[in-house]
Amino acid sequence: MKKLTSHCIGVEDGEIVLFSDFQDEGEMWTGKGPRERRRKVSFSESYLSPPAVHCALSMWDMDNATNLRGEIQAENITCEGFEVVFKTWADSRIARARAHWMAIGAVRAPGDWDV
């Protein structure tokens, strides 16, 4: 459990297109076996410590002739940002995917002094 001791909590969210491989025959659409795509996200301002980050698929477009397999998560979380990581494997064919994310953590209050 992450306990927040700051009296000022920041919540930031957004969406990011992870890939669109259908148009250019990219590896998520044409490949087989383990595949991974990473996208860097930067926060609008720094947190005091690495925040809790939640990622979810907000859109996915997959081939219905193969099994639907996918995993999404936040990795390398810092005070300034993180990476959204999408993985698939075997014969899954993913045309495109978009992720929604939310970060919650302690931030500097407007009246805080920088000593």
Secondary structure, 3 states (H helix, E strand, C coil): CCCCCCCCEEEEEEEEEEEECCCCCCHHHHCCCCEEEEEEEECCCCCCCCCEEEEEEEEEEECCCCCCCCEEEEECCCCCEEEEEEEECCCCCEEEEEEEEEEEEECCCCCCCCC
